Amino acid sequence: MNDFQLENLIKAIESCFKQNYCALYFEDLVRKFRPEITEDELRTAVKTMFNRKQLATEGDLFRLIVK
């Protein structure tokens, strides 16, 4: 996955969170994007979002940080 594809995936993940009140489990993302996007690609995007402080966790629940 190149940088452009990663950024597009991150935008799609953000949209998913916003449609679901800013909170999702990783399994929810897998179901939403499979089979077009692999779990590894999703993990990469989620990790990038954590590194950018766009996501926070509450146990297994991911929360989108809205600025």
ZIRA-V627687 format. One line per field, one symbol per residue. ss: DSSP state (H for helix, E for strand, C for the rest). Layout:
ss = ???
//
This chain:
ss = CCHHHHHHHHHHHHHHHHHCCCEEEHHHHHHHHCCCCCHHHHHHHHHHHHHCCCEEEECCEEEECCC
//
